[in-house]
């Protein structure tokens, strides 16, 4: 087979994936830009172009700043706490302990459940009087503690974050664990010969060798936090008030509840830009750190 025929064959195999990408990614993005400058309500096909009025309105409304703040807080805490806990678990599960295969399976198990299942389970766990947490406090004789976690303006967002961390920590742990198992044993032995204790081995050998795993986990966690929607929708419906209103949930509510599809499209573009910029900054910073390590 000559090179010309091989090239044609190659393009033939690429074409289905390219068409799929254009149809389900490029076209929706272009339609999003189109609707963002209209008063389209999502149902009636007759709409008018309003220019940048949707964007101007959003920048003067409280919902944009509130949603950005909730999303950034959600992302920051889930990224930091989630990865610290996952890293600690990875070190623990990499040690010589009994039944570590069982522990690895147990920590990974929550990732196998869908967000809907997890959301409903934890909604019952957080129930004020009859939930698992409230029942536990009553069982050990502790009374008077406010266990209305999802109904509290100050606790709801953090309660949802805890569920997100619990759900995804298994994946991060497995990635860290895989990285730890690639650390050369000769390097560790050399460190021990030089007098490095357990903490110095972790600080100066193992963690630097986990640079790639850290980059992967932090990037995935940042993307997951910035697009948070499942648990605010399932567990609190954005409430109480607007305390768990994230960017993606605000888009959903604006489009399908308030029937302001054009305005929701404008918010979608703003959210898309924020996610791209923040993710790019994280990836660039972590890649530079990875190279220097």
Backbone torsions as a table, in degrees:
resi	resn	phi	psi	omega
1	UNK	NA	123.5	-178.9
2	UNK	-77.0	170.0	-174.0
3	UNK	-65.0	-35.6	-179.3
4	UNK	-63.5	-44.3	179.0
5	UNK	-66.2	-38.2	179.2
6	UNK	-63.4	-39.7	178.4
7	UNK	-64.7	-43.0	178.2
8	UNK	-62.5	-40.7	178.7
9	UNK	-63.8	-42.0	179.2
10	UNK	-60.9	-45.7	179.3
11	UNK	-63.9	-33.8	179.3
12	UNK	-63.0	-41.1	179.5
13	UNK	-74.2	-29.6	179.7
14	UNK	-76.2	-28.5	-173.1
15	UNK	-55.7	-46.5	180.0
16	UNK	-59.0	-43.8	179.3
17	UNK	-65.2	-38.6	179.4
18	UNK	-65.4	-42.8	178.1
19	UNK	-63.4	-42.0	178.2
20	UNK	-60.8	-44.2	-180.0
21	UNK	-63.2	-44.3	-179.2
22	UNK	-66.3	-43.0	-175.4
23	UNK	-69.2	-41.4	-172.6
24	UNK	-105.5	1.6	177.7
25	UNK	-129.1	-58.1	-175.9
26	UNK	-66.5	-48.0	-178.3
27	UNK	-61.5	-47.3	177.2
28	UNK	-60.6	-36.6	178.4
29	UNK	-63.8	-43.6	178.9
30	UNK	-64.6	-40.0	177.6
31	UNK	-65.5	-34.9	177.9
32	UNK	-61.7	-44.8	177.1
33	UNK	-63.3	-38.2	179.7
34	UNK	-64.5	-48.7	-177.4
35	UNK	-68.9	-24.9	-176.4
36	UNK	-65.8	-18.9	-179.9
37	UNK	-109.8	25.3	179.0
38	UNK	-128.7	174.3	173.8
39	UNK	-103.6	29.5	-178.5
40	UNK	-58.7	133.5	-178.3
41	UNK	-100.5	1.1	176.7
42	UNK	92.5	-8.7	-175.5
43	UNK	-125.2	-53.2	-179.5
44	UNK	-87.1	127.3	-175.2
45	UNK	-72.6	-11.6	177.1
46	UNK	-83.0	121.5	178.3
47	UNK	-147.2	164.0	-177.2
48	UNK	-120.5	146.3	177.0
49	UNK	-79.8	129.6	-176.5
50	UNK	-118.4	10.8	179.5
51	UNK	68.2	-134.5	-177.9
52	UNK	-98.9	23.2	-179.2
53	UNK	-62.3	-37.9	179.5
54	UNK	-62.0	-42.4	179.5
55	UNK	-66.6	-42.5	179.3
56	UNK	-61.8	-41.5	179.5
57	UNK	-63.5	-43.8	-179.0
58	UNK	-61.9	-41.7	-178.1
59	UNK	-70.7	-12.5	177.3
60	UNK	-104.0	0.3	-179.7
61	UNK	-102.7	151.5	-178.2
62	UNK	-70.6	-26.5	-173.4
63	UNK	-61.2	-34.5	-178.7
64	UNK	-66.3	-52.5	-179.9
65	UNK	-62.5	-40.1	-180.0
66	UNK	-64.8	-44.5	-179.6
67	UNK	-66.1	-40.3	177.6
68	UNK	-63.7	-44.1	-180.0
69	UNK	-62.0	-48.2	179.1
70	UNK	-60.3	-41.3	-178.7
71	UNK	-66.4	-42.2	-179.9
72	UNK	-67.8	-40.3	176.8
73	UNK	-63.5	-45.3	178.6
74	UNK	-57.8	-47.4	-177.8
75	UNK	-65.4	-47.5	-177.1
76	UNK	-59.2	-48.6	-175.7
77	UNK	-70.8	-42.6	-179.9
78	UNK	-67.2	-34.8	178.5
79	UNK	-68.4	-50.2	-175.7
80	UNK	-68.1	-57.4	-177.1
81	UNK	-64.8	-43.5	-178.5
82	UNK	-58.9	-44.5	-177.4
83	UNK	-76.4	-33.3	176.3
84	UNK	-65.0	-46.2	179.4
85	UNK	-65.2	-42.4	179.9
86	UNK	-63.3	-39.9	179.4
87	UNK	-65.5	-42.3	177.9
88	UNK	-62.8	-42.8	178.1
89	UNK	-64.0	-38.6	179.7
90	UNK	-62.6	-43.1	177.2
91	UNK	-63.8	-40.2	179.5
92	UNK	-64.9	-45.3	-177.2
93	UNK	-76.5	-12.6	176.5
94	UNK	-88.6	-10.2	-179.5
95	UNK	-78.7	168.8	179.3
96	UNK	-83.4	84.8	178.1
97	UNK	-122.3	157.2	179.7
98	UNK	-71.7	145.1	174.6
99	UNK	55.9	35.6	-178.4
100	UNK	-68.5	-24.5	174.7
101	UNK	-63.7	-38.7	177.7
102	UNK	-66.0	-42.2	179.2
103	UNK	-64.7	-40.5	178.8
104	UNK	-60.8	-43.2	178.8
105	UNK	-64.7	-40.2	-178.1
106	UNK	-64.8	-42.7	-179.4
107	UNK	-71.3	-28.2	-179.4
108	UNK	-83.9	-20.0	-174.0
109	UNK	-53.5	-43.8	-178.8
110	UNK	-58.4	-28.0	-178.4
111	UNK	-68.5	-17.2	-178.1
112	UNK	-79.5	-17.5	-179.4
113	UNK	-87.6	148.8	177.8
114	UNK	-73.2	159.5	179.7
115	UNK	-61.7	-32.9	179.7
116	UNK	-64.0	-46.8	179.5
117	UNK	-62.4	-47.6	-179.6
118	UNK	-61.6	-43.0	-179.9
119	UNK	-60.8	-44.7	-179.8
120	UNK	-68.3	-40.0	178.9
121	UNK	-60.8	-48.2	-178.2
122	UNK	-71.8	-23.1	174.0
123	UNK	-63.3	-38.2	176.8
124	UNK	-73.8	-36.5	176.9
125	UNK	-60.5	-37.5	-176.9
126	UNK	-88.2	2.4	-179.6
127	UNK	-54.8	136.8	-170.9
128	UNK	-58.7	-46.8	-172.9
129	UNK	-109.4	-31.5	-174.0
130	UNK	-113.2	1.1	-179.8
131	UNK	-71.6	171.0	-176.5
132	UNK	-63.1	-42.5	-178.9
133	UNK	-67.3	-46.2	178.5
134	UNK	-61.4	-42.5	179.7
135	UNK	-63.8	-37.1	179.3
136	UNK	-63.7	-45.6	179.0
137	UNK	-62.7	-40.6	178.1
138	UNK	-65.1	-37.1	-176.6
139	UNK	-64.7	-39.2	-177.7
140	UNK	-91.9	7.9	173.1
141	UNK	84.3	17.8	177.8
142	UNK	-98.6	120.5	-178.9
143	UNK	-124.2	162.3	176.7
144	UNK	88.0	-0.2	178.0
145	UNK	-85.8	134.5	178.6
146	UNK	-74.6	108.1	-178.4
147	UNK	-104.1	15.8	177.8
148	UNK	-85.5	68.1	-172.5
149	UNK	-64.2	-44.1	-177.2
150	UNK	-81.3	-13.9	179.9
151	UNK	-99.0	1.7	-179.2
152	UNK	-99.5	131.0	-178.5
153	UNK	-61.8	-33.6	-176.5
154	UNK	-89.0	-18.5	-175.1
155	UNK	-105.3	-22.2	-169.7
156	UNK	-59.6	-48.1	-177.2
157	UNK	-63.4	-41.5	-179.7
158	UNK	-69.8	-32.6	176.8
159	UNK	-65.3	-39.6	178.0
160	UNK	-68.3	-38.7	177.2
161	UNK	-58.5	-42.0	-179.7
162	UNK	-59.7	-39.5	178.3
163	UNK	-65.7	-43.3	179.7
164	UNK	-61.4	-45.3	179.1
165	UNK	-62.0	-45.5	179.4
166	UNK	-59.6	-39.4	-177.4
167	UNK	-69.3	-41.1	-170.5
168	UNK	-101.8	-3.6	-174.8
169	UNK	-65.6	-28.0	-179.5
170	UNK	-63.7	-42.4	179.5
171	UNK	-63.2	-45.8	179.3
172	UNK	-63.1	-39.5	179.8
173	UNK	-63.2	-43.6	179.9
174	UNK	-62.4	-40.2	179.8
175	UNK	-66.6	-43.2	176.4
176	UNK	-64.2	-40.1	-179.4
177	UNK	-63.9	-40.7	176.8
178	UNK	-62.9	-39.2	177.8
179	UNK	-65.8	-40.6	179.8
180	UNK	-63.3	-34.7	-177.8
181	UNK	-76.3	-7.8	175.5
182	UNK	-97.3	-3.3	177.4
183	UNK	-67.8	124.0	-178.0
184	UNK	-60.4	129.1	179.4
185	UNK	-64.9	-31.0	179.0
186	UNK	-62.6	-35.8	179.6
187	UNK	-67.1	-40.3	178.4
188	UNK	-66.0	-43.3	178.9
189	UNK	-63.1	-39.1	178.0
190	UNK	-63.2	-38.6	177.5
191	UNK	-64.8	-39.6	178.4
192	UNK	-65.0	-39.6	178.8
193	UNK	-63.4	-35.8	179.2
194	UNK	-77.4	0.6	175.4
195	UNK	93.8	11.9	179.6
196	UNK	-73.3	130.4	176.1
197	UNK	-81.3	-174.6	-176.9
198	UNK	-61.0	-44.6	-178.1
199	UNK	-66.4	-41.7	179.8
200	UNK	-66.7	-34.4	175.9
201	UNK	-62.4	-40.9	179.0
202	UNK	-68.9	-47.7	-173.8
203	UNK	-68.9	-42.6	-170.2
204	UNK	-105.5	-11.9	-179.5
205	UNK	-120.3	-57.4	-171.2
206	UNK	-70.8	-49.1	-178.3
207	UNK	-63.4	-45.1	175.0
208	UNK	-58.6	-33.4	178.8
209	UNK	-73.4	-11.9	179.2
210	UNK	-95.5	15.8	-175.5
211	UNK	-56.1	-43.7	-179.8
212	UNK	-65.7	-43.1	179.0
213	UNK	-63.6	-39.5	178.6
214	UNK	-64.1	-42.9	178.3
215	UNK	-59.7	-45.7	-179.5
216	UNK	-62.8	-49.9	-176.4
217	UNK	-65.7	-43.2	-179.7
218	UNK	-65.7	-41.8	179.3
219	UNK	-62.1	-46.9	178.9
220	UNK	-63.0	-39.4	-179.5
221	UNK	-68.0	-39.4	179.2
222	UNK	-64.0	-46.5	179.0
223	UNK	-61.7	-43.5	180.0
224	UNK	-62.4	-41.0	179.8
225	UNK	-69.1	-40.9	-177.6
226	UNK	-68.8	-26.4	179.8
227	UNK	-104.2	23.9	-178.7
228	UNK	-58.0	124.7	178.8
229	UNK	-147.4	-41.5	-170.1
230	UNK	-54.0	-56.1	-173.0
231	UNK	-72.9	-39.5	172.2
232	UNK	-59.5	-34.0	180.0
233	UNK	-74.7	-45.5	-174.3
234	UNK	-75.8	-42.4	-168.1
235	UNK	-94.7	-34.3	-174.3
236	UNK	-129.9	-10.8	-176.9
237	UNK	56.5	36.7	178.7
238	UNK	82.9	-5.9	-175.5
239	UNK	-102.0	-170.7	-3.2
240	UNK	-66.9	140.3	-173.3
241	UNK	65.4	-120.0	177.3
242	UNK	-123.0	23.8	-172.3
243	UNK	-68.3	-24.0	178.7
244	UNK	-118.2	25.9	-178.9
245	UNK	-81.6	101.9	177.8
246	UNK	-91.4	172.9	-178.3
247	UNK	-58.8	-48.6	-176.5
248	UNK	-67.9	-37.7	177.1
249	UNK	-66.2	-38.3	178.3
250	UNK	-62.1	-38.6	177.1
251	UNK	-63.2	-46.7	179.7
252	UNK	-58.8	-49.0	-176.8
253	UNK	-64.8	-41.1	-178.9
254	UNK	-64.7	-38.1	-176.4
255	UNK	-79.6	-48.0	-168.6
256	UNK	-102.7	-17.2	176.2
257	UNK	-100.9	-50.2	-179.1
258	UNK	-85.4	-9.4	179.5
259	UNK	56.8	41.6	175.6
260	UNK	-113.7	69.3	-172.6
261	UNK	-65.8	-37.8	178.2
262	UNK	-63.9	-44.2	178.7
263	UNK	-66.6	-39.0	177.7
264	UNK	-64.7	-36.2	176.8
265	UNK	-64.0	-40.1	176.8
266	UNK	-63.0	-41.8	176.9
267	UNK	-65.7	-34.3	177.1
268	UNK	-62.6	-40.1	178.1
269	UNK	-66.4	-42.3	177.4
270	UNK	-61.6	-44.7	179.1
271	UNK	-62.9	-42.3	179.3
272	UNK	-59.9	-43.4	179.6
273	UNK	-65.0	-42.4	179.8
274	UNK	-63.0	-45.3	-179.2
275	UNK	-63.5	-43.8	180.0
276	UNK	-62.1	-46.6	-177.1
277	UNK	-64.8	-49.2	-177.5
278	UNK	-64.2	-44.3	179.4
279	UNK	-63.3	-42.0	179.5
280	UNK	-62.7	-41.0	178.9
281	UNK	-63.2	-44.8	179.3
282	UNK	-63.1	-47.1	-178.2
283	UNK	-63.1	-43.7	180.0
284	UNK	-62.5	-45.6	-179.0
285	UNK	-64.3	-45.0	-178.2
286	UNK	-69.2	-35.7	178.0
287	UNK	-66.1	-39.5	177.0
288	UNK	-64.3	-41.1	178.3
289	UNK	-65.2	-38.6	-179.8
290	UNK	-64.2	-40.6	179.6
291	UNK	-67.6	-42.3	-179.1
292	UNK	-68.9	-27.7	178.6
293	UNK	-72.2	NA	NA
